[in-house]
Amino acid sequence: MNKILVPTDFSDQAENALKVAAMLAKTYNAEIYLLHMMEIPMQHTDPANAYSDIPETLFFMKLAQKRFADLMEQDYLQGITVHETVKADITFNEIKDSCKELDIDFIVMGSHGATGLKEMFVGSNAEKVVRTSEVPVLVIKNEHNSFDVSDFVFASDFKNDNKDTYKQAVKFAEAFGSKIHLLLVITSSNFMTTYEAKSRINDFISGQKFDNYTITIHNDTTVEQGILNVSKDLNADLIGISTHGRQGIAHFFNGSISEDLVNHAKRPVITFKI
């Protein structure tokens, strides 16, 4: 992890994410790219130049610069290289394009809680970031005085297309000295015996050197509810899941489980692209 992107609207939730990003930057000796997507009504801009010399644009640009300057004075950013970027559009494509342009390898973003990420970004753009990002996305709900990850729940269907994401999760766990709790949730619609479930997980991790893990087979009404219940029982510090990009969550995590989990979980969630 060398470059961390933090989208911000300068809200308290966005600053919570920035504080965690700062802790990660110190752990990994990484740089932070702070991205503010400034919503400027298109009728006030020259289509050929999004930053036209008009009062509205200049006002929002100066306001963003002042907020950036105020953030840079915060103690938790001292000693960290922070790059400031302003975009004149609020779309998930801006985040994806920025990741490619800046060679970003990790995103940390804030969430407002029960109503989810839609509060921070227009429409469903944040959900698309979580679902389609090519790099891991860490979603932060609350303020963390320290970001310690002792217990890390990694929920999966433990099929082969998840192996690369598990390797990413292991690297993250190793950096924090975390124990990974491998979780397979069984529902009535995807029933399998406990023996079959354990065999699948053991085959999945076969050959892996990482040995600081537990295996949990859990039955519940839905996959999402099972993840939330087990994470609560374990008092987990972090939940990790795999995403299939535009296809949503692969097989086991169908529909909108990724964004639903991010919206409903009270603890941080990290997503890895398959």
C-alpha positions as CSV (number, residue, x, y, z in Angstrom):
1,M,0.0,0.0,0.0
2,N,1.8,3.1,-1.3
3,K,-1.0,5.6,-2.3
4,I,-4.3,6.0,-0.4
5,L,-7.2,7.9,-1.9
6,V,-9.6,9.6,0.5
7,P,-12.7,11.2,-1.1
8,T,-14.0,14.0,1.0
9,D,-16.9,16.4,1.4
10,F,-15.3,17.8,4.5
11,S,-18.0,16.3,6.7
12,D,-17.3,14.7,10.1
13,Q,-17.7,11.2,8.5
14,A,-15.2,12.1,5.8
15,E,-12.7,13.3,8.4
16,N,-13.2,10.0,10.4
17,A,-12.1,8.2,7.2
18,L,-9.1,10.6,6.8
19,K,-8.0,9.9,10.4
20,V,-8.0,6.2,9.7
21,A,-6.2,6.8,6.4
22,A,-3.5,8.7,8.3
23,M,-3.0,5.7,10.6
24,L,-2.7,3.4,7.6
25,A,-0.3,5.8,5.9
26,K,2.0,5.7,9.0
27,T,1.7,1.9,9.2
28,Y,2.5,1.4,5.5
29,N,4.7,4.5,5.0
30,A,2.2,5.6,2.3
31,E,1.0,8.9,0.8
32,I,-2.5,10.2,1.0
33,Y,-4.4,11.7,-2.0
34,L,-7.3,13.8,-0.6
35,L,-9.9,14.2,-3.3
36,H,-12.7,16.7,-3.0
37,M,-15.4,16.4,-5.7
38,M,-16.9,19.9,-6.0
39,E,-20.5,20.0,-7.3
40,I,-20.8,23.0,-9.6
41,P,-24.0,23.4,-11.5
42,M,-23.2,22.9,-15.2
43,Q,-25.3,25.9,-16.2
44,H,-22.7,28.0,-14.4
45,T,-19.7,26.6,-16.2
46,D,-18.1,26.8,-19.7
47,P,-18.4,23.2,-21.1
48,A,-14.9,23.6,-22.5
49,N,-13.5,24.7,-19.1
50,A,-15.0,23.2,-15.9
51,Y,-13.1,25.9,-13.9
52,S,-14.5,28.9,-15.6
53,D,-13.8,32.4,-14.2
54,I,-17.2,32.9,-12.7
55,P,-18.1,34.0,-9.2
56,E,-19.8,30.7,-8.2
57,T,-16.8,28.5,-9.3
58,L,-14.2,30.8,-7.7
59,F,-16.2,30.8,-4.4
60,F,-16.4,27.0,-4.3
61,M,-12.7,26.7,-5.3
62,K,-11.6,29.1,-2.6
63,L,-13.8,27.4,0.0
64,A,-12.3,24.0,-0.9
65,Q,-8.8,25.5,-0.6
66,K,-9.5,26.9,2.8
67,R,-10.9,23.6,4.0
68,F,-7.9,21.8,2.7
69,A,-5.6,24.3,4.5
70,D,-7.5,23.8,7.8
71,L,-7.2,20.0,7.4
72,M,-3.5,20.2,6.8
73,E,-3.0,21.9,10.2
74,Q,-4.4,18.8,12.0
75,D,-1.9,17.0,14.2
76,Y,-2.9,13.5,12.9
77,L,-1.6,14.5,9.4
78,Q,1.8,15.7,10.5
79,G,4.7,13.8,9.0
80,I,2.5,12.4,6.2
81,T,2.7,13.4,2.5
82,V,-0.8,14.6,1.6
83,H,-1.7,15.6,-2.0
84,E,-4.7,17.8,-2.5
85,T,-7.0,17.3,-5.5
86,V,-10.2,19.0,-6.5
87,K,-12.6,17.7,-9.2
88,A,-15.5,19.7,-10.5
89,D,-17.9,16.7,-10.7
90,I,-19.4,14.2,-8.2
91,T,-19.4,10.9,-9.9
92,F,-18.0,7.5,-9.1
93,N,-16.2,7.7,-12.5
94,E,-14.1,10.6,-11.2
95,I,-12.9,8.3,-8.3
96,K,-12.1,5.5,-10.7
97,D,-10.4,7.8,-13.1
98,S,-8.4,9.4,-10.3
99,C,-7.3,5.9,-9.1
100,K,-5.9,5.2,-12.6
101,E,-4.4,8.6,-13.1
102,L,-2.7,8.6,-9.7
103,D,-1.9,4.9,-9.5
104,I,-3.9,4.6,-6.3
105,D,-3.9,1.2,-4.6
106,F,-6.3,1.7,-1.7
107,I,-9.4,3.8,-1.0
108,V,-10.7,4.9,2.4
109,M,-14.1,6.6,2.5
110,G,-16.6,7.7,5.1
111,S,-20.2,6.7,5.6
112,H,-23.0,8.4,7.5
113,G,-24.4,5.2,9.0
114,A,-27.9,3.8,8.6
115,T,-28.8,5.7,5.5
116,G,-25.5,4.6,4.0
117,L,-23.1,6.1,1.5
118,K,-25.8,7.9,-0.5
119,E,-25.5,10.8,2.0
120,M,-22.0,11.5,0.9
121,F,-22.2,11.2,-2.8
122,V,-25.0,12.0,-5.2
123,G,-27.3,9.1,-6.2
124,S,-25.8,5.6,-6.0
125,N,-22.3,6.7,-6.9
126,A,-20.7,5.6,-3.6
127,E,-22.3,2.2,-3.9
128,K,-20.8,1.9,-7.3
129,V,-17.4,2.7,-5.9
130,V,-17.7,-0.1,-3.3
131,R,-19.0,-2.5,-5.9
132,T,-16.7,-1.7,-8.9
133,S,-13.5,-0.4,-7.5
134,E,-10.4,-2.2,-8.9
135,V,-8.6,-1.5,-5.6
136,P,-9.6,-2.4,-2.0
137,V,-12.1,0.0,-0.4
138,L,-12.2,0.6,3.3
139,V,-15.5,2.2,4.6
140,I,-15.4,3.9,8.0
141,K,-18.5,4.7,10.0
142,N,-17.2,6.1,13.3
143,E,-14.2,8.0,14.7
144,H,-11.3,5.8,15.7
145,N,-8.7,7.1,18.1
146,S,-6.6,4.1,17.0
147,F,-7.2,1.7,14.2
148,D,-6.4,-1.7,15.7
149,V,-7.6,-4.8,13.9
150,S,-7.2,-7.7,16.2
151,D,-10.2,-9.7,14.9
152,F,-10.9,-9.6,11.1
153,V,-14.0,-11.4,9.8
154,F,-13.4,-12.5,6.2
155,A,-16.8,-13.7,4.7
156,S,-16.7,-15.6,1.5
157,D,-18.2,-18.5,-0.4
158,F,-14.7,-19.9,-0.5
159,K,-14.7,-20.7,-4.2
160,N,-11.5,-20.4,-6.3
161,D,-12.2,-17.0,-7.7
162,N,-11.9,-15.5,-4.2
163,K,-8.4,-16.8,-3.6
164,D,-6.7,-13.6,-4.8
165,T,-8.9,-11.4,-2.6
166,Y,-8.0,-13.7,0.3
167,K,-4.3,-13.1,-0.3
168,Q,-5.0,-9.3,-0.1
169,A,-6.9,-9.8,3.1
170,V,-4.0,-11.8,4.5
171,K,-1.5,-9.0,3.7
172,F,-3.7,-6.6,5.5
173,A,-4.0,-8.9,8.5
174,E,-0.3,-9.4,8.7
175,A,0.4,-5.7,8.7
176,F,-1.9,-5.3,11.8
177,G,-1.2,-8.7,13.5
178,S,-4.8,-9.6,13.0
179,K,-6.5,-13.0,13.5
180,I,-8.7,-13.8,10.5
181,H,-12.1,-15.4,11.1
182,L,-13.0,-17.3,8.0
183,L,-16.8,-17.2,7.8
184,L,-19.1,-19.2,5.6
185,V,-22.8,-18.4,6.1
186,I,-25.3,-21.1,5.2
187,T,-28.9,-20.2,4.4
188,S,-31.9,-22.3,3.3
189,S,-31.3,-21.3,-0.3
190,N,-27.7,-22.4,-0.4
191,F,-27.7,-25.3,2.1
192,M,-24.7,-27.5,2.6
193,T,-23.7,-29.7,5.5
194,T,-21.1,-28.6,8.0
195,Y,-18.7,-31.2,6.8
196,E,-19.0,-29.9,3.2
197,A,-18.6,-26.4,4.4
198,K,-15.4,-27.1,6.4
199,S,-14.0,-29.2,3.5
200,R,-14.5,-26.3,1.1
201,I,-12.8,-23.8,3.4
202,N,-9.9,-26.2,4.1
203,D,-9.4,-26.8,0.4
204,F,-9.6,-23.0,-0.2
205,I,-6.8,-22.2,2.3
206,S,-4.7,-25.2,1.4
207,G,-1.1,-24.2,0.7
208,Q,-1.4,-20.9,2.5
209,K,1.3,-20.1,5.0
210,F,-0.9,-17.8,7.1
211,D,-2.0,-19.7,10.2
212,N,-3.6,-17.1,12.5
213,Y,-7.2,-17.9,11.6
214,T,-10.3,-19.6,12.8
215,I,-13.1,-21.3,10.8
216,T,-16.8,-20.4,11.5
217,I,-19.8,-22.1,9.8
218,H,-22.9,-20.1,10.6
219,N,-26.6,-20.6,9.7
220,D,-28.8,-17.6,9.2
221,T,-31.8,-16.2,7.4
222,T,-29.6,-14.2,5.0
223,V,-25.9,-14.0,4.2
224,E,-25.8,-10.3,5.3
225,Q,-27.5,-11.0,8.6
226,G,-25.2,-13.9,9.2
227,I,-22.1,-11.7,8.7
228,L,-23.5,-9.0,11.0
229,N,-24.4,-11.5,13.7
230,V,-21.1,-13.3,13.7
231,S,-19.1,-10.0,13.6
232,K,-21.1,-8.8,16.6
233,D,-20.6,-12.0,18.5
234,L,-16.8,-11.8,17.9
235,N,-16.7,-8.1,18.5
236,A,-14.8,-7.9,15.2
237,D,-12.8,-4.8,14.4
238,L,-13.2,-5.3,10.6
239,I,-15.4,-7.1,8.1
240,G,-13.9,-8.2,4.7
241,I,-15.8,-9.3,1.6
242,S,-15.0,-9.9,-2.0
243,T,-16.8,-8.2,-4.9
244,H,-17.2,-9.2,-8.5
245,G,-17.3,-5.7,-10.0
246,R,-20.3,-5.0,-12.2
247,Q,-21.6,-8.4,-11.6
248,G,-22.2,-7.6,-7.9
249,I,-21.0,-10.1,-5.3
250,A,-20.0,-13.4,-6.7
251,H,-22.5,-16.2,-6.5
252,F,-22.7,-16.4,-2.7
253,F,-23.1,-12.6,-2.3
254,N,-25.8,-11.9,-4.8
255,G,-27.8,-8.8,-5.3
256,S,-26.7,-5.7,-3.4
257,I,-25.1,-7.5,-0.4
258,S,-21.9,-5.4,-0.6
259,E,-23.5,-2.0,-0.3
260,D,-26.2,-3.3,2.1
261,L,-23.5,-4.6,4.4
262,V,-21.6,-1.4,4.2
263,N,-24.7,0.6,5.0
264,H,-25.9,-1.6,7.9
265,A,-22.7,-2.7,9.6
266,K,-21.7,-0.7,12.6
267,R,-18.0,-1.6,12.1
268,P,-15.6,-0.9,9.3
269,V,-16.0,-2.9,6.1
270,I,-13.2,-3.6,3.5
271,T,-14.0,-4.8,0.0
272,F,-11.7,-6.6,-2.4
273,K,-12.2,-6.9,-6.1
274,I,-12.1,-10.4,-7.6
